[in-house]
Amino acid sequence: MRALLSRLSAISLAACLLFTGQALTTPDRAAAADPGYLMTHFVGEGSTGQQIYFSHSTDGLNWSDLNGGGMTLRSTVGTRGVRDPALVRAPGGDKYWIIATDLCIGCGQSWDDSVNNASRNLVVWESTDLVTWSQPRLLNVAGAIPDGRNAWAPEAIWNPETNDYVLYWATNATRGGVLKHRIYYARTTDFRTITTPQLYIDRPGTQNIIDTQIVEVPSGVGDFRYVRASGDGQITLEGSNSILGTWTNLGNLSGIGLTGSQVEGPMWMKFRDRNEWTLYLDQYASGRGYMPVTTTNPSAAGTYRLPASGSYNLGGTKKRHGAILNLTAAEESRVLSRWANTPAKRLQSFNFQDRYVRHANFDVRIDQNVTGPDAQFRLRPGLAGSGTVSFESVNFPGHFLRHSNYDFQLAYNDGTTRFAADATFRQVAGLADPTWSSFQSYSHPDRYIRHYAYELRLDPITTTTARSDATFRVTN
């Protein structure tokens, strides 16, 4: 690890949860029907880079950005930015959580703030299907830690010994007269309430530790059920047969030339078709992003191998600290359908052609010459019916154009049948010009989207003016 302040400029905050898949008897990848992998991550700085992004891989080495490379979830709580998302699947596969650092550098917070007086909360989303997510909420984890100054890089893993999750993260706090980052943990069943935080990992002296992540290893591979990799000046490996038990130092990756001065943010992934793992490491010192280091025995430091040139591709966006989940076929189908790479479009007014549909403070109107993300939407397959469309915001994913009492707003999809109907439309030939488009309400088929005094409404169309007001062009 570099000196603390220089290291913090790259903020090594890795956190993820990996649930391993079954190994097949052949070392070759199985048939094309084999499901792949989902990575959740952030991509950079600023209010849009520090959000939730998804990427997909069929082989665990070559990745494609989902949702057109755009964010898939946006934090509207706390600092309104997130980093280092962990993706948690319940043992029964019936619930999922994303937990992330509540931090937005360059959005009103400085690095000094983030170290010494930052959010003590994590940001949590919840889902039953990986595609429809709750609104984000805050979970205070560091408020009960004496002199706790932040809460970074969350991670969670199911503990069968206690029948709950061990949630752990880094907090900068003073203990024994030494101020530094240590790893703390608490137990939870729902990521809404937690037990009193306890110290989990403390390195000697003034050595900080921020990044740590655990993988469960199947019986017959190495001597330990769990292996954790930590960024603490090295990439240190430790093993244990109990998540909250004693951990044994297994060495580090300096033998293949990797130390904390070059890489950080360890992120595990198990290949589903063979007993091989990759430990993704962020090459922060060179700015080259993640690379996969492979091994057939996570607990044996001497088995790790650097990747061959050209053997992996991380896709179009820069992948920052996150998590990888081995998908089931059903999960993969849902994820790829929901987060398809649908291009962003604008809706141009027919009778005010310098004006475009846009949202402002979640109200919807037409304004002049708007080109930014407030006026960009993805025309998704309709949330209700067939042959229909719904308009999803580019910069507030999960939010759709929806009418309520015939007035339009940008609203978060709550997953209800009523919302789906109110946010769904049929695209028909333009009422004023058949080469343009009009949008008929699914729930009120006698009404169409139209503007009136520049505000978007849902109205019956009976006049020439109204037909012009209800006609739009879908444009890039």
N, C-alpha and C positions, 0 to 999 in steps of 0.2 A: 504494500500500500504506500502511496506517496504521502508526503506531509498532508495533514488534514485539509487545510484550506485549498491546496491545489487539487486534491482529490475531489473535494466537494464541487469544484467547478465542473466536473463531469458527472457528479452525483450518482455514485454507484448504488442504486437502489433496486436490486433484483428481487423479485418475489414470484414464485409460481407454485402451483400444485400439479403434480403429475400422477395420474392413475394409470399404471402400466397395463398393457394388453397381453394376451396370451402369446407365447412364442410358438412358432410353427416348427415342424421337424426339418424343414429345408432352409438353408441359409439364403436362398433366393427369395425375392419379393413374391408374394402370392399373386393370384390372378387379379386382373384389373378391378374386380368387384370389391377388393379389399378396401375398407374405408381408410381415410388418411388422418391428418392431424390439424388441429386448430391452434394458432398462436394468437394470444391477445397481448397487446403492447402499446406503448406510446411512440411518437415518432420524432419529437424534438422539443424546442422551446416555444414560448408564446401561448396564447389562449387556445389556439386550435391544435398545435402540436402536442400539448399536454392534455390529451383526451384518450378515449379508448378506441383502438383500431384492431381489426381482425385480419389475419392472413391464413392461408390454407396451403397444405402440402400433401401430395400423394405418397411421397417417399421419406419425408422427414428431413430432406436436405435441400430441396428446391421449392421455393415458396412463391405464392402468388397473392398479391394484395386483394382483399375482398372489398366490396362496396365502392369499386372504382378508386381505391386508394384513399377514400374519405373516411372520416371517423364513423364509428358505429354507435357509440354512446357518448353523451356529453354531460359533464358534471354541472349542475346548476345550484350546488350547495357549497358551503365553506368558502374556500379560495376560488372556486369555480374552475379549477384545473386538477388533473390527476396524473400521477406517474406510477410506474412499477406495479401494474395490476397482477394480482394472483387470481387464477380461475379455479374454483373449487366445485367438485361434483360430489353430491351426497352418495354414500355407499349404495343406496338403492337406485341411483340414476334418475331419481324423480325430482331433484332440485339442484340448482346451481347458484353459486354466488360469485361475483367479482368484487374483490376488496383491493383498494388502491390507496396510495399516499395522497393526502389532501394537500397538494402543493402546486403552485403556479408561478414559476420564476418568470419575472418580466411582466407580471400581471398585477403589480402592486406590492410584490414581495421581492426582497433582495436575498442574496445568498447568506448574508449575515443574519437576516431575519429568520431564514429557514433553519439555521443552526441553533440560534439562541432564543428565539421567541416565535415559533411557528405553530401551526395547528397541532393540537394533541389528538385530533380525530383521524379516523380512516373513513373513506367513502365506500359505501356498500350498495351494490345492485343485487337483485334477486330474480330468479327465473325458474320456470318449470320445464322449459323446452329449449333453452339457449338462444331463442330468437325474440321472444316477447319479454322485456325486462321491466322491472319496477322502476319508479322514479328513484334517483339516488338518495341515500340517507347518510347521516353522519353517525359514527360509532366512536365514542370517546374511550381511548385505550390508555393514554399517557397521563390523564389528569390526576390519577391517584398515585403516580410515581413521584416521590419527593424530588423537587427541582427538575422534574421532567420538562424538557423544552421543545420537544417535537415528537412525531411518530412517523417513521419512515419504513419503506420496504416491507409491507406486510406479507405474510405467508401463512398457510394453514394446512393441516394434515389431519385426517381422521385417526383417532387413537382407539383401537379396539379394546385396550385395557380399561379405559374409563368411559367408553361408549359416547364420546363427544369429540369435538375438534380441539386441537392445540393450535391456537392463533399466536403467532409471534412476529416481532417487528423490532426495529432499532429505535432507541431513544437516547438523546444526549442528556445526561444527568450527572450530578455529583454524588459519588459514593466514596467514603473513606478519603475525602479531600481531593479526589481526582475527577475532573470533568471530562467525559468522553462518551462516545457512542458504545452502548452495550446492547445485547439482545435480551428482550423481556418476553414473557409469554403469559397468556391467560387461557382458560378453557371456556368453550361456548358450545351450545347446541344449535343456535339460530342466528348468530352474528348480529343479535340485537342487545343481548345482555352478556356480560363476561364476568368471570371470577376476578378477584383482586390480582393485579399483575404481579408476577414474580420474576426475579432475575433468572435468565436462561443461559446466556453465554457471556463470559467476561474474560477478555484476554489480559495477560500480565501487564503491569505498569500502565503506561499511557497509550498503549496500542488500542486503536479504535477497531470496531467491527460493525459493518453496516449491512453487507450482503451475506445472506446465508440461506440455503435451500436444501430440503431433504427429499430423497427418493427412497421408496420401498423396493427392496431387492428380493426376488423369489428364492425359495429354499434351494440349496445346492450351488448357489453362486456366491463365493466368498464366505466369510465367517460371520457376517452381520446382516440382520434383517433390514436395517436402515443405514444409509450413508448420507452424510451432509457435506456440502462444499461451501466454503466461506471465503470471502474476500477480506483478508486481515493482514495485508502486507505480502502475503502469499495467496495462492488458491489452496487452502488447507482442506484436507479430507479427513473425516472422522467417521467412526462406525459405532453402532450400538444395536442392541436387541430390544431396546425399549426407548420410545420417543422421549420420555421424561426421566430416563435412567442415566447411567454413566456412559460417557462417550470416550472412545479410544482414538488417539491421534494416529492416523494412517500415513502421514507424510503429506507432500504437496506436489505441485506440477513443475517445480523448478527443473526437474530432470529432463523435461522436453523444452526448456527455455522459457517457461511462462511463469511470471511472478506478478504481484500486485502492481508493479510499476508499469506493466504493459496491458494487463487484462483485468476485468472486473465483471460483476453481474452474473455469476454462475446460474445456468438455467438447464435443468435436466430434461431429457427426453428418452424414452425407451422405444426402440424399433419394434413394431408389433409382430414382425415376421421372423424374428431371430433374437437370441440372447446377446444383444449388443445395445449399448447405450451411447448417447452423445451428450456431452456437457458443453452447451453453448456458452461461449465467453465473449464479452464485449471488448474489442480491441480499442479501448478509449484513447490510449496514448498516440496511436496512429490515425485515429478517426475513421477506421475502416469498418466499424460495427461488429456484429456477431460473427464468430466462426465456430464450427463444430469440432470438438475434440472427442474422439471415439474410444470406447473401451469395451471389453467383454467381461470385465469384473470391476465394478465401480469402487470396491474397497482396496484394490491393488494399484497404488500410484504408478508402478512401473509398466502397467498395461496400456496407459493412455497414449494415443497417437494423434499427431497433427494431421490435418486434412491435406489430401493431394490437391494441387492446383487445378481449378476448374471443376472440383467435385461437388460444389454446392453453390446455390444462388439464393439470396435473401429477398429478391423481388425489387419493386420500384421504390418503396419507402424505406427509410432507415429504421431498422428495428431497434427500439430501446427496451430496457428491462421489462420483462413480462413473464408469460407462462405458456406452456404447451400442453394440450390435452389430446390424448388418443381418442378419436371419435368412434362411435358405433356407426353402422350403416344408416340407421334412422336419424341420428344426430347430424351426420354429414349431409344427408338429403335436405333436412330442414335448414341448416346453416347456409348451404350453397344456394338454396332457393331464396331465402330471405335477404341475403347480402350479395346478390348477383351484381355484376358490374354494370348497372344501369346508368347511362350517361346523365349528367345534370342538364336540365333544360330551363328556359325562361318562357313565360306566358306574356305575349305582347298584345296590347289592346288594339282592336280593329279600328275604332274611331278616334283613338288618341295614340297614334303609333309611336310616339316618343315615350310612352308610359308602359310599365311592366308590373305585373303582380309581384308584390313583395310583402314580407311581414316586418312589422316594427312594434316592439314591445308586445309581441304575440297577437297584435291586431293585424288585419290583412287589408291591403288597399292597392291602388295602382299609382306609381310615382314615375317621375321623369327620369329617363336614362340611367336606370339602376342596373349595374352590371355585377355587383358583389354577391356574396353568398346569400344575403337576405332575399334575393330575387331568384334563387336557383332551387329547383325541385327535381326529385327523381320520380318519374311516372311509373309507379309500381303496379303490378297486377292488383286489381281492386281488393280491398279488405273484405268485401262482401260480393256475392254474385260471381258470374263469369263474364268474360268479355268486357270488364270494367277497369277503371283506373283509380288510383289514389295518389295524392301528391305529398311526397315525403320531403321535408326540409333537408337541404344539404348540410347546413351548419347547426341544425338541431335534430339529429337523427332520432327516429322514434316519434317525432312530432309531425302531424299531418294537417293539411287544410281540412277544416271540419266546420259545418254549419251548426249553430245552436240558436234556436228562435229566429232562424233565417238570416242571422248575422254570422260572418266568417271570423274564425280565429285560428291561430296555429296552436294545436293542442296535442298533448302527449297521449299516445294510444294506450288506453287503460285495459285493452283486451276484451271489452264488452261487445256484445252484439249491437247495441245501440251506437256505440262509437263507430264500429266498422261500417254500419249503414250510412251514418251521417258523413263519413269521410270517403264515400265511394260515389263514382260518377260514370256515366256512359259518354264516351267521346263520339260525337256525331258531327255531321257536316255543319259548317257554320251557318247560323240562322240568317246572317246578313250576307255571307259570301261562302258558297260551298267549298271553296279551296282552302278556307280557314276551318276552325273547329269551334264547336260549342260543347258545353258539358252539362248533361242532364243529371239531376239528382237521382240517386238510386232509391233513397227513402221517400222522396217526394217527386215522382216522375213528371208531375205537371210544372215543375220549377227547374230553373237553370241558374248556373253561376253567371252573375252580371255585376257590373260596377254601377254605383249610383253616388254622385258627388264624390267620386274617386274611392269610395269604400266598397268592398266586395260584399254582395248580398246573394241570397237565394230567392228568386222571384218568379212568378208567372210571366211569360213574355207575350205581349199582345200588341205592341206598337212597333213602328219602324225604328224609333230611337232605342227601345229596349232590345230589339234584335241586334242592333249594332253594339250596344253595351254588353251583350252576351256572346260576342264573337271574339275569338282570340287566335293567335298563331303560336304554335309550339315551336320554339326556335332555340338554337344553341346559344 
